[in-house]
Amino acid sequence: MTQLIDPLLQPFALKQMTLRNRVVSTSHEPSYTEDGMPKRRYRLYHEEKAKGGIGLTMMGGSAVVAPDSPAAFGNLHLYKDEIVPWLSELAYGVHENGAAVMCQITHLGRRTSNYDGDWLPVIAPSPIREPAHRAFPKVAEEWDLDRIVKAYADATTRCREAGLDGVEIEAYTHLLDSFWSPLTNRRDDAYGMGSIENRLRFPLRVIRTVREAAGPDFAVGIRMSLDEDIEGGLQYNEGVEIAKLLVAEGIDFISVIKGYMASDEALSRVIPPMGTPVAPHLEFAGQVKAALQIPVMHAARINDVATARHAIRDGLVDLVGMTRAHIADPHIVAKIHAGEEDRIRPCVGASYCLDEIYQARDAKCVHNASTGREDRMPHRVPPATGTPRRAVVIGGGPAGLEAARVLGERGHEVVVFEAADAPGGQIRLASSAPRRRDLISIVDWRLAECKLLDVDIRTNAYAEADDVLAEQPDIVVVATGGLPNTEFLTEGASLVTDAWDVLCGAVRPRGTVLFYDDNGGHPGMDAAEMVARSGVALEFVTPERTLAPDVGGVNYPGYFKAFAEHDVRVTLNERVTGVRRKDGRLEVDLYNEYAHATRQRVVDHVVVEHGTLPQDELYFELVPGSSNLGEVDQQALLELRPQQVARNQQGSYQLFRIGDAVASRNIHAAVYDAFRLCIAL
């Protein structure tokens, strides 16, 4: 589509500015701050989206306006004057690349911890604990409300003075909306007592002072839930009524939310992960737009250009949020302009970006290693200088395909040996689970890119050393992955089934099943869910003190729901050590390290998930003929410099191994290994 007919590429007037297109990265917090400031890493992350053609990038999900709203996950400290020059530098960088930039502002209320920051008590309209952050809040007093109103005004002033284009007030499950939500306001004073007038008394004070501090030319929006989608919560009709009152005070746009976020289960419906319908709240956003007649934006699992285009073309929204999609590929709009829509790296909805934040780390795309690392890793692979080299990659999983793609972009001649009849490795296996089917796009995108780059991918090709050497390679990358590990058992490794056998359908456990997961991530949960849905009696055993500790807050509710629906028995703090046959069944030893005691279960089937062990035989066979003897200069790897280790003068090729061929890890680690190694070769 050309710019003349593509609805996504049409400009849009908002307040005193004209956005160059309708595509937005909505307010979110990647947790890239340093001391609460948006320094170089934070700035480059937003600049990259501006370089990629986006109309508006929004930061600070959410920037906190007061010290008694301590950062829940790397939030910006907008209550400090020192933030202004950092914001100014970021605004300059984004503007220089043609995009607008805004900041979301909030007081988190009870949606944070009493035991963080300055250890000031968190506040709320009523003393109701939030399940997700587990804080018991102090009831806000009149003087609390006075100082917070001023804090909002000061924060707005800082954003305006820094040269941003606007602010967005956060009002879903934070302090402001906790006053108007019947779920959280039980006050019997002028700020409660049931009436909308009273429940809005404090929020309207905030909005008026923000509007005044903003001035006539500075945009002020609000991101709010108009239907909390929970029993006893704010309902749609009252939500629209509230929104109309807010708009009357000078709100310039609304970013529409449906739902409530006080628990992880509720959050997973507001920000839907993979395995859920695409754009589940888009029609709702269109309903709000029709009711309010104000510019509306919306973002919730709008991962693909076709859905985004539909949202604009059919008038459901004015601005479409593709936030996680831009974490996967910040150059979406540029690729649309260039007629390369089919080359957009897809967001697969894995929500690794969000899960990492909720694990107290920072946002990462499951299959774009450059996101959040713009200070040292480019999104576009530059061509190599000098004579192209011949590279052989062994293994067509995520590590191998990423290595092939990057080496192909560099201009090298690349051959991939893949033993299976189709590339994909463990991703192809994982995507066989209905909840994780979208993962296959990680493979499909790389296969399409490799085809464009003339990478020679050979399937049903089990590579041995002679096959590799016959290609006369200059570079050999071993990405052979791993195989399920059952060696942790002291007895009975041959009697158990692994999660792979379940996922691929080779084994369908029957009778009474014990599933042992000592990995704590998606593979075990995927396979266990598949077993549970087959109707057998299932006990899920783990040595961890929590279920699936490596599955983050957006994804685990789906598994927990399936476990609850199928009456899965969960046993924590127990380690399977041995399995033996007994009377035609299997006797399982469960060791509890707290009680220092072993007890037994008798079941019909045992399935285990304990990560993988590297398939490294070919690698070690190739080591003697390599110039580097397999050694990696780790400092050069970290600095994206060429690998120049020379330990064997007779060696005819450089040899490296990546991904699970090194150790059992995840998709992001495999892609990251491949990218930072191959971009410098």
C-alpha positions as CSV (number, residue, x, y, z in Angstrom):
1,M,0.0,0.0,0.0
2,T,1.1,3.5,-0.7
3,Q,0.9,6.3,1.8
4,L,-2.0,7.8,-0.1
5,I,-4.3,4.8,0.6
6,D,-2.9,3.1,3.6
7,P,-4.9,4.2,6.7
8,L,-2.0,3.5,9.0
9,L,0.2,6.0,7.2
10,Q,-2.2,8.9,7.3
11,P,-1.3,11.9,9.6
12,F,-3.3,12.7,12.6
13,A,-3.8,16.1,14.3
14,L,-3.6,15.9,18.1
15,K,-3.7,19.1,20.1
16,Q,-1.2,21.4,18.4
17,M,0.9,18.7,16.8
18,T,0.4,16.5,13.7
19,L,1.6,13.0,14.1
20,R,3.1,11.6,10.9
21,N,1.0,8.4,11.0
22,R,-1.5,6.5,13.2
23,V,0.9,4.0,14.8
24,V,1.8,4.4,18.5
25,S,3.9,2.6,21.0
26,T,1.8,3.1,24.1
27,S,3.1,3.9,27.5
28,H,5.0,1.1,29.1
29,E,8.0,0.6,31.4
30,P,10.8,-1.5,30.0
31,S,12.8,-1.1,33.2
32,Y,15.8,0.5,31.5
33,T,16.1,3.3,33.9
34,E,19.3,4.1,35.8
35,D,18.6,5.6,39.3
36,G,15.1,6.4,38.1
37,M,16.4,8.4,35.1
38,P,15.9,7.8,31.4
39,K,19.6,7.8,30.5
40,R,21.3,6.6,27.3
41,R,19.8,3.1,27.1
42,Y,16.3,4.3,27.7
43,R,16.8,7.1,25.2
44,L,18.2,4.9,22.4
45,Y,15.3,2.4,22.9
46,H,12.8,5.1,22.1
47,E,15.0,6.7,19.4
48,E,15.1,3.4,17.5
49,K,11.3,3.4,17.2
50,A,11.4,7.0,15.9
51,K,14.1,5.9,13.4
52,G,11.8,3.1,12.4
53,G,9.0,5.5,11.4
54,I,6.6,5.4,14.3
55,G,4.2,8.4,14.8
56,L,4.3,8.6,18.6
57,T,6.3,6.8,21.2
58,M,5.2,7.0,24.8
59,M,7.3,6.2,27.8
60,G,6.9,5.9,31.5
61,G,4.5,3.2,32.1
62,S,4.3,4.7,34.6
63,A,6.5,7.6,35.7
64,V,5.8,8.2,39.4
65,V,5.0,11.6,40.7
66,A,5.9,11.2,44.4
67,P,8.3,9.3,46.6
68,D,5.5,7.5,48.4
69,S,4.8,5.8,45.0
70,P,8.0,3.7,44.9
71,A,9.0,2.2,41.6
72,A,7.4,-1.2,41.1
73,F,9.6,-2.1,38.1
74,G,12.1,0.5,37.2
75,N,9.7,3.4,36.9
76,L,10.9,6.9,36.1
77,H,11.3,9.2,39.1
78,L,9.3,12.2,37.8
79,Y,9.3,13.8,41.2
80,K,12.9,14.8,40.8
81,D,14.1,17.9,39.0
82,E,17.2,16.1,37.8
83,I,15.0,14.1,35.4
84,V,14.4,17.2,33.2
85,P,17.7,17.2,31.2
86,W,17.4,13.4,30.7
87,L,13.9,13.8,29.3
88,S,15.0,16.8,27.2
89,E,17.8,14.7,25.6
90,L,15.4,11.9,24.9
91,A,12.8,14.3,23.4
92,Y,15.4,15.8,21.2
93,G,16.5,12.4,19.9
94,V,13.0,11.3,19.1
95,H,12.0,14.6,17.5
96,E,15.2,14.6,15.3
97,N,13.9,11.3,13.9
98,G,10.4,12.6,13.1
99,A,8.3,11.2,15.9
100,A,6.4,12.7,18.9
101,V,7.0,11.6,22.4
102,M,4.9,11.7,25.6
103,C,5.2,10.4,29.1
104,Q,2.6,8.6,31.3
105,I,2.4,10.0,34.8
106,T,0.9,8.4,37.9
107,H,0.8,7.8,41.6
108,L,0.8,4.0,41.9
109,G,-1.3,4.1,45.1
110,R,-1.3,0.6,46.5
111,R,0.0,-1.0,43.3
112,T,3.6,-1.1,44.7
113,S,5.4,-2.2,47.8
114,N,5.7,-0.8,51.3
115,Y,9.2,-2.2,51.4
116,D,10.9,-0.4,48.6
117,G,12.2,3.1,47.7
118,D,12.1,5.3,50.8
119,W,9.8,2.9,52.7
120,L,7.1,5.4,52.9
121,P,3.6,3.8,53.5
122,V,1.7,3.3,50.2
123,I,-1.7,5.0,50.2
124,A,-5.2,4.3,48.8
125,P,-8.7,5.6,49.4
126,S,-9.4,2.6,51.7
127,P,-7.3,0.0,53.5
128,I,-7.8,-2.8,51.0
129,R,-4.8,-4.9,50.1
130,E,-3.8,-5.4,46.5
131,P,-3.2,-9.1,45.7
132,A,-0.5,-8.6,43.1
133,H,1.9,-6.4,45.1
134,R,0.6,-7.5,48.5
135,A,0.8,-4.0,50.1
136,F,-1.5,-3.0,53.0
137,P,-2.1,0.7,52.2
138,K,-2.6,3.6,54.5
139,V,-5.9,5.4,54.1
140,A,-5.1,8.7,52.3
141,E,-5.7,11.8,54.4
142,E,-6.6,15.3,53.2
143,W,-3.0,16.4,53.4
144,D,-1.9,13.4,51.3
145,L,-4.4,14.4,48.6
146,D,-3.2,18.0,48.7
147,R,0.4,17.1,48.2
148,I,-0.3,14.6,45.5
149,V,-2.3,17.1,43.5
150,K,0.7,19.4,43.6
151,A,3.0,16.5,42.7
152,Y,1.0,15.8,39.5
153,A,1.2,19.5,38.5
154,D,5.0,19.5,39.2
155,A,5.5,16.4,37.2
156,T,3.5,17.8,34.2
157,T,5.6,21.0,34.4
158,R,8.8,18.9,34.2
159,C,7.6,17.1,31.2
160,R,6.6,20.3,29.4
161,E,9.8,22.0,30.3
162,A,11.8,19.1,28.9
163,G,10.2,19.5,25.5
164,L,7.9,16.5,25.5
165,D,4.7,16.6,23.5
166,G,2.3,15.7,26.2
167,V,1.5,13.6,29.2
168,E,-0.9,10.7,29.8
169,I,-2.5,10.2,33.2
170,E,-2.6,6.6,34.2
171,A,-6.0,5.5,35.7
172,Y,-6.4,1.8,35.8
173,T,-5.7,0.1,39.1
174,H,-3.6,3.0,40.3
175,L,-4.4,5.7,42.8
176,L,-6.6,8.0,40.7
177,D,-9.1,5.4,39.5
178,S,-9.0,3.6,42.9
179,F,-11.1,6.6,44.1
180,W,-13.8,6.1,41.5
181,S,-13.8,2.3,41.4
182,P,-16.4,0.7,43.7
183,L,-13.9,-2.1,44.3
184,T,-11.5,0.1,46.2
185,N,-13.3,3.1,47.6
186,R,-15.1,2.3,50.8
187,R,-14.8,5.8,52.3
188,D,-17.6,7.5,54.1
189,D,-16.4,11.1,53.7
190,A,-16.5,13.6,50.9
191,Y,-14.3,11.4,48.7
192,G,-16.5,8.4,48.9
193,M,-20.0,7.5,50.0
194,G,-20.9,5.9,46.7
195,S,-21.8,8.9,44.5
196,I,-19.8,9.6,41.4
197,E,-19.5,13.3,42.5
198,N,-17.7,12.3,45.6
199,R,-15.6,9.5,44.1
200,L,-14.4,11.9,41.4
201,R,-13.7,14.8,43.8
202,F,-10.0,14.0,44.1
203,P,-9.4,12.7,40.5
204,L,-10.9,15.9,39.1
205,R,-8.7,18.0,41.3
206,V,-5.7,16.2,39.7
207,I,-6.9,16.6,36.2
208,R,-7.6,20.3,36.6
209,T,-4.2,21.0,38.0
210,V,-2.5,18.9,35.3
211,R,-4.4,20.8,32.7
212,E,-3.4,24.1,34.2
213,A,0.3,23.1,34.4
214,A,0.2,21.8,30.9
215,G,-0.9,25.1,29.3
216,P,-3.0,25.4,26.2
217,D,-0.6,23.7,23.7
218,F,0.5,20.7,25.7
219,A,-1.5,17.5,25.2
220,V,-3.0,15.8,28.2
221,G,-4.5,12.4,27.8
222,I,-5.7,9.6,30.1
223,R,-5.3,5.9,29.9
224,M,-8.2,4.4,31.8
225,S,-10.3,1.3,32.2
226,L,-13.9,2.0,31.2
227,D,-15.1,-1.4,32.3
228,E,-13.2,-3.3,35.0
229,D,-14.7,-6.5,33.8
230,I,-14.9,-7.9,37.3
231,E,-17.9,-8.5,39.7
232,G,-18.4,-5.4,41.8
233,G,-16.1,-3.3,39.7
234,L,-16.7,-0.3,37.4
235,Q,-19.2,-1.1,34.7
236,Y,-19.2,0.3,31.2
237,N,-22.1,2.7,31.5
238,E,-20.6,4.3,34.6
239,G,-17.1,4.2,33.0
240,V,-18.4,6.3,30.0
241,E,-20.1,8.7,32.4
242,I,-16.9,9.2,34.2
243,A,-14.9,9.6,31.0
244,K,-17.3,12.3,29.8
245,L,-16.7,14.3,33.0
246,L,-12.9,13.9,32.6
247,V,-13.1,15.1,29.0
248,A,-15.0,18.2,30.1
249,E,-12.0,19.1,32.2
250,G,-9.8,19.3,29.2
251,I,-8.6,15.7,28.5
252,D,-7.4,15.6,24.8
253,F,-7.4,11.9,24.2
254,I,-8.2,8.6,25.9
255,S,-6.2,5.4,25.7
256,V,-8.8,2.7,26.3
257,I,-8.4,-0.2,28.7
258,K,-10.8,-3.0,29.5
259,G,-10.2,-4.8,32.7
260,Y,-8.6,-4.7,36.1
261,M,-5.0,-5.4,37.1
262,A,-5.0,-6.1,40.8
263,S,-4.2,-9.8,40.4
264,D,-2.0,-11.6,37.8
265,E,-5.0,-13.5,36.5
266,A,-6.8,-10.2,35.8
267,L,-3.6,-8.6,34.3
268,S,-3.4,-11.5,31.9
269,R,-6.8,-10.5,30.5
270,V,-5.9,-6.8,30.2
271,I,-2.5,-7.6,28.5
272,P,-3.3,-10.9,26.8
273,P,-0.4,-13.3,26.1
274,M,-0.1,-15.9,23.3
275,G,-2.8,-18.5,23.2
276,T,-5.5,-15.8,23.4
277,P,-7.5,-14.1,20.6
278,V,-5.8,-11.2,18.8
279,A,-7.0,-7.8,19.7
280,P,-9.7,-9.0,22.1
281,H,-10.7,-5.5,23.3
282,L,-10.6,-3.7,19.9
283,E,-14.4,-3.7,19.4
284,F,-14.8,-2.4,22.9
285,A,-12.4,0.5,22.1
286,G,-14.6,1.3,19.0
287,Q,-17.6,1.4,21.3
288,V,-15.9,3.9,23.5
289,K,-14.9,6.0,20.6
290,A,-18.4,6.2,19.3
291,A,-19.7,7.1,22.8
292,L,-17.2,9.9,23.5
293,Q,-16.4,11.6,20.3
294,I,-12.8,12.2,21.4
295,P,-9.5,10.9,19.9
296,V,-9.0,7.3,21.1
297,M,-6.0,5.0,21.1
298,H,-5.9,1.4,22.1
299,A,-3.4,-1.4,22.5
300,A,-4.0,-5.0,23.6
301,R,-2.4,-7.8,21.5
302,I,-2.6,-5.8,18.3
303,N,0.5,-7.7,17.0
304,D,0.1,-7.5,13.2
305,V,-0.2,-4.8,10.6
306,A,-3.5,-6.3,9.2
307,T,-5.3,-5.9,12.5
308,A,-3.8,-2.5,13.1
309,R,-4.9,-1.4,9.6
310,H,-8.5,-2.7,10.3
311,A,-8.6,-0.8,13.5
312,I,-7.9,2.5,11.7
313,R,-9.7,1.9,8.4
314,D,-12.9,0.8,10.2
315,G,-12.9,3.8,12.6
316,L,-12.5,1.8,15.8
317,V,-9.7,4.0,17.0
318,D,-7.8,7.0,15.8
319,L,-4.4,5.8,16.9
320,V,-3.4,2.2,17.1
321,G,-1.0,0.9,19.8
322,M,1.5,-1.7,18.6
323,T,3.6,-1.7,21.7
324,R,4.8,-5.3,22.0
325,A,5.0,-5.5,18.2
326,H,7.5,-2.6,18.3
327,I,9.6,-4.4,20.9
328,A,9.8,-7.3,18.4
329,D,10.5,-4.9,15.5
330,P,10.9,-1.1,16.0
331,H,11.0,-0.6,12.2
332,I,7.4,-1.6,11.4
333,V,6.4,1.6,9.8
334,A,9.6,2.0,7.8
335,K,9.1,-1.5,6.4
336,I,5.5,-0.7,5.4
337,H,6.8,2.4,3.6
338,A,9.4,0.4,1.8
339,G,6.9,-2.2,0.6
340,E,8.6,-4.8,2.9
341,E,5.6,-5.6,5.2
342,D,6.4,-9.3,4.8
343,R,9.8,-8.7,6.4
344,I,8.5,-7.3,9.7
345,R,9.7,-9.4,12.5
346,P,6.5,-10.7,14.1
347,C,5.5,-10.3,17.7
348,V,4.5,-13.9,18.7
349,G,2.8,-12.8,21.9
350,A,5.2,-14.7,24.1
351,S,5.2,-11.7,26.5
352,Y,8.7,-12.5,27.5
353,C,9.1,-8.7,27.5
354,L,6.5,-8.4,30.3
355,D,7.4,-11.6,32.1
356,E,11.0,-10.4,32.5
357,I,9.8,-7.2,34.1
358,Y,7.6,-9.1,36.5
359,Q,10.6,-11.2,37.4
360,A,12.5,-8.1,38.5
361,R,14.6,-7.9,35.4
362,D,14.1,-5.8,32.2
363,A,12.2,-6.1,29.0
364,K,13.5,-8.4,26.3
365,C,11.9,-9.6,23.1
366,V,11.9,-13.4,23.0
367,H,13.5,-13.3,19.5
368,N,15.0,-9.9,19.0
369,A,18.2,-9.6,21.0
370,S,18.8,-6.0,20.0
371,T,15.8,-4.6,21.8
372,G,16.9,-2.9,24.9
373,R,20.5,-3.2,23.8
374,E,20.5,-0.4,21.2
375,D,23.5,1.0,23.0
376,R,25.7,-1.8,21.7
377,M,23.7,-3.9,19.2
378,P,22.1,-2.7,15.9
379,H,18.7,-3.8,14.7
380,R,19.9,-3.8,11.1
381,V,22.8,-6.2,10.3
382,P,25.5,-4.4,8.4
383,P,27.3,-6.1,5.5
384,A,30.8,-7.5,6.2
385,T,33.8,-5.8,4.8
386,G,36.3,-7.9,2.8
387,T,35.9,-11.2,1.0
388,P,32.8,-13.2,1.8
389,R,33.4,-16.4,3.7
390,R,31.8,-19.9,3.5
391,A,29.9,-20.8,6.7
392,V,28.4,-24.1,7.7
393,V,25.7,-24.1,10.4
394,I,24.7,-27.4,12.0
395,G,21.2,-27.3,13.3
396,G,18.1,-25.4,12.3
397,G,16.6,-24.5,15.6
398,P,16.4,-20.8,16.8
399,A,20.1,-20.5,17.4
400,G,21.1,-22.1,14.0
401,L,18.5,-20.1,12.0
402,E,19.5,-16.8,13.6
403,A,23.2,-17.6,12.9
404,A,22.3,-18.4,9.3
405,R,20.2,-15.2,8.9
406,V,22.9,-12.9,10.4
407,L,25.7,-14.5,8.4
408,G,23.6,-14.2,5.3
409,E,22.9,-10.5,6.0
410,R,26.7,-10.1,6.4
411,G,27.1,-11.4,2.9
412,H,28.6,-14.8,3.6
413,E,27.8,-18.0,1.8
414,V,25.8,-20.1,4.3
415,V,24.8,-23.8,4.4
416,V,22.6,-25.2,7.1
417,F,22.4,-28.9,7.9
418,E,19.2,-29.8,9.7
419,A,18.7,-33.5,10.7
420,A,14.9,-33.3,10.9
421,D,12.5,-33.0,8.0
422,A,11.7,-29.4,8.9
423,P,13.7,-26.7,10.7
424,G,12.6,-25.3,14.0
425,G,14.1,-27.5,16.7
426,Q,12.5,-27.2,20.1
427,I,10.3,-24.3,18.9
428,R,8.5,-26.6,16.5
429,L,8.0,-29.0,19.4
430,A,6.8,-26.2,21.8
431,S,4.4,-24.8,19.2
432,S,2.6,-28.1,19.1
433,A,1.0,-27.1,22.4
434,P,-2.1,-25.1,21.5
435,R,-1.2,-22.3,23.9
436,R,2.2,-21.8,22.3
437,R,1.3,-22.3,18.6
438,D,2.3,-18.7,17.7
439,L,5.9,-19.5,18.5
440,I,6.3,-21.1,15.1
441,S,6.4,-17.6,13.6
442,I,9.9,-17.3,15.1
443,V,11.0,-20.1,12.8
444,D,8.9,-19.0,9.8
445,W,10.2,-15.5,9.8
446,R,13.8,-16.7,9.8
447,L,13.2,-19.2,7.1
448,A,11.7,-16.4,4.9
449,E,14.7,-14.2,5.6
450,C,17.1,-17.0,4.8
451,K,15.4,-17.6,1.5
452,L,15.8,-13.9,0.6
453,L,19.5,-14.2,1.5
454,D,20.1,-17.3,-0.5
455,V,20.9,-19.4,2.5
456,D,21.1,-23.1,1.6
457,I,19.0,-25.0,4.1
458,R,19.3,-28.8,3.8
459,T,16.7,-30.8,5.7
460,N,16.9,-34.5,6.5
461,A,20.6,-34.0,6.6
462,Y,22.2,-35.5,9.6
463,A,25.7,-33.9,9.5
464,E,28.8,-35.8,10.4
465,A,32.3,-34.4,10.5
466,D,33.1,-35.5,6.9
467,D,29.9,-33.8,5.6
468,V,31.0,-30.5,7.3
469,L,34.6,-30.7,6.0
470,A,33.4,-31.5,2.5
471,E,31.9,-28.0,2.3
472,Q,35.4,-26.5,2.9
473,P,34.1,-24.1,5.5
474,D,35.8,-21.0,6.8
475,I,33.4,-20.8,9.7
476,V,31.5,-23.7,11.4
477,V,28.7,-22.9,13.9
478,V,27.4,-25.9,15.9
479,A,23.8,-25.3,16.9
480,T,22.8,-28.9,17.4
481,G,20.8,-28.2,20.6
482,G,20.2,-30.7,23.3
483,L,18.3,-33.8,24.3
484,P,16.1,-34.3,27.3
485,N,18.0,-34.9,30.5
486,T,17.0,-37.9,32.6
487,E,20.5,-38.5,34.0
488,F,19.6,-36.8,37.3
489,L,17.7,-39.9,38.4
490,T,19.8,-42.3,40.5
491,E,17.6,-45.2,39.4
492,G,15.1,-45.8,36.6
493,A,16.0,-43.3,33.9
494,S,14.9,-45.8,31.3
495,L,11.4,-46.1,32.9
496,V,10.3,-42.5,32.5
497,T,9.0,-40.5,29.6
498,D,10.2,-36.9,28.9
499,A,8.2,-33.8,28.1
500,W,9.3,-33.9,24.5
501,D,7.6,-37.3,24.0
502,V,4.3,-35.8,25.3
503,L,4.5,-32.7,23.2
504,C,5.2,-34.5,20.0
505,G,2.5,-37.1,20.6
506,A,4.8,-40.0,20.7
507,V,3.6,-41.0,24.2
508,R,0.1,-40.5,25.6
509,P,0.3,-41.3,29.3
510,R,-2.7,-43.2,30.7
511,G,-3.8,-44.2,34.2
512,T,-2.3,-42.3,37.1
513,V,0.4,-40.0,36.0
514,L,3.2,-38.2,38.0
515,F,4.8,-35.3,36.1
516,Y,8.1,-34.1,37.6
517,D,9.3,-30.7,36.6
518,D,12.8,-29.6,37.8
519,N,13.0,-26.9,35.1
520,G,10.3,-24.4,36.2
521,G,9.7,-23.0,32.7
522,H,7.3,-23.3,29.8
523,P,8.3,-26.8,28.6
524,G,7.1,-28.6,31.7
525,M,3.9,-26.6,32.0
526,D,3.1,-27.1,28.3
527,A,3.5,-30.9,28.5
528,A,1.7,-31.1,31.8
529,E,-1.2,-29.1,30.5
530,M,-1.4,-31.5,27.5
531,V,-1.5,-34.5,29.9
532,A,-4.1,-32.8,32.1
533,R,-6.4,-32.1,29.2
534,S,-6.3,-35.8,28.2
535,G,-8.4,-36.6,31.2
536,V,-5.9,-38.7,33.3
537,A,-5.3,-38.3,37.0
538,L,-2.3,-36.1,37.2
539,E,0.0,-35.1,40.0
540,F,2.5,-32.3,39.2
541,V,5.6,-32.5,41.4
542,T,8.4,-29.9,41.7
543,P,11.3,-29.3,44.1
544,E,10.5,-25.6,43.9
545,R,8.6,-23.7,46.6
546,T,6.4,-22.1,43.9
547,L,4.9,-23.5,40.8
548,A,6.7,-22.7,37.5
549,P,9.0,-19.9,38.9
550,D,10.4,-19.1,35.5
551,V,7.0,-18.5,33.9
552,G,6.1,-14.8,34.4
553,G,3.0,-13.1,35.7
554,V,1.3,-12.7,32.3
555,N,1.7,-16.3,31.2
556,Y,1.3,-18.5,34.3
557,P,-2.5,-17.7,34.9
558,G,-3.4,-19.7,31.7
559,Y,-1.6,-22.8,33.0
560,F,-3.0,-22.4,36.5
561,K,-6.5,-22.1,35.0
562,A,-6.0,-25.4,33.1
563,F,-4.6,-27.1,36.2
564,A,-7.6,-26.0,38.3
565,E,-10.1,-27.0,35.6
566,H,-8.6,-30.5,35.4
567,D,-8.1,-31.0,39.1
568,V,-4.3,-31.4,38.9
569,R,-2.7,-32.2,42.2
570,V,0.3,-30.0,42.8
571,T,3.1,-31.1,45.2
572,L,5.9,-28.6,46.0
573,N,9.3,-29.1,47.7
574,E,9.6,-32.7,46.5
575,R,12.5,-34.1,44.4
576,V,12.1,-37.2,42.3
577,T,15.3,-39.3,42.8
578,G,14.5,-42.7,41.5
579,V,11.9,-44.8,39.7
580,R,11.5,-48.6,39.7
581,R,8.9,-51.2,38.6
582,K,6.6,-52.6,41.3
583,D,3.7,-55.0,40.7
584,G,3.3,-53.8,37.1
585,R,3.3,-50.2,38.0
586,L,6.0,-47.6,38.8
587,E,7.2,-46.7,42.3
588,V,8.6,-43.2,42.6
589,D,11.0,-41.9,45.3
590,L,10.2,-38.4,46.4
591,Y,12.8,-36.7,48.6
592,N,12.0,-33.7,50.7
593,E,15.2,-31.8,51.6
594,Y,13.4,-29.9,54.4
595,A,12.3,-33.1,56.2
596,H,15.3,-35.1,55.0
597,A,12.9,-37.9,54.2
598,T,12.0,-40.0,51.2
599,R,8.5,-41.3,50.6
600,Q,7.0,-43.2,47.7
601,R,4.2,-42.8,45.1
602,V,2.9,-45.7,43.0
603,V,1.7,-44.6,39.6
604,D,1.2,-45.9,36.0
605,H,3.3,-43.3,34.2
606,V,6.2,-40.9,35.1
607,V,7.0,-37.9,32.9
608,V,10.0,-35.7,33.7
609,E,11.2,-32.3,32.5
610,H,14.8,-31.5,33.6
611,G,16.1,-29.4,30.8
612,T,18.4,-30.7,28.1
613,L,22.0,-32.0,27.8
614,P,24.0,-30.7,24.9
615,Q,24.3,-32.7,21.7
616,D,28.0,-31.9,21.5
617,E,29.7,-35.0,20.0
618,L,30.1,-33.4,16.5
619,Y,31.4,-30.2,18.1
620,F,34.2,-32.0,19.9
621,E,34.9,-34.1,16.8
622,L,35.5,-30.9,14.9
623,V,37.6,-29.1,17.6
624,P,41.0,-30.5,16.6
625,G,40.7,-29.2,13.0
626,S,39.7,-25.7,14.0
627,S,42.0,-22.7,14.2
628,N,40.6,-21.6,17.5
629,L,40.1,-25.1,19.0
630,G,36.5,-23.9,19.8
631,E,37.7,-21.1,22.1
632,V,35.6,-17.9,22.2
633,D,37.2,-14.5,23.1
634,Q,34.4,-13.5,25.5
635,Q,35.5,-9.9,25.7
636,A,35.4,-9.6,21.9
637,L,32.0,-11.3,21.9
638,L,30.6,-8.8,24.4
639,E,32.1,-5.9,22.4
640,L,30.9,-7.2,19.0
641,R,34.4,-7.5,17.8
642,P,35.7,-10.2,15.4
643,Q,36.8,-13.5,16.9
644,Q,40.6,-13.7,16.3
645,V,41.7,-16.5,18.6
646,A,44.4,-18.6,16.9
647,R,45.5,-21.7,18.9
648,N,46.1,-24.1,16.1
649,Q,48.1,-23.0,13.1
650,Q,47.0,-26.0,11.1
651,G,43.3,-25.3,11.6
652,S,41.3,-24.6,8.5
653,Y,38.2,-23.1,10.0
654,Q,36.8,-21.2,13.0
655,L,34.6,-23.3,15.2
656,F,31.8,-22.1,17.6
657,R,28.8,-23.6,19.3
658,I,25.7,-21.7,20.4
659,G,22.3,-22.2,22.1
660,D,21.5,-25.4,23.8
661,A,24.5,-27.1,22.2
662,V,26.3,-25.2,25.0
663,A,23.9,-25.6,27.9
664,S,20.1,-25.9,28.5
665,R,18.7,-22.3,28.2
666,N,15.8,-20.5,26.5
667,I,14.9,-19.1,23.1
668,H,16.2,-15.6,23.8
669,A,19.6,-17.0,24.9
670,A,19.8,-19.0,21.7
671,V,19.1,-16.0,19.5
672,Y,21.4,-13.7,21.5
673,D,24.2,-16.2,21.3
674,A,23.9,-16.4,17.5
675,F,23.4,-12.7,16.9
676,R,26.3,-11.3,18.8
677,L,28.7,-13.9,17.6
678,C,27.8,-13.8,13.9
679,I,27.4,-10.0,13.5
680,A,31.2,-9.7,14.0
681,L,32.2,-12.6,11.8
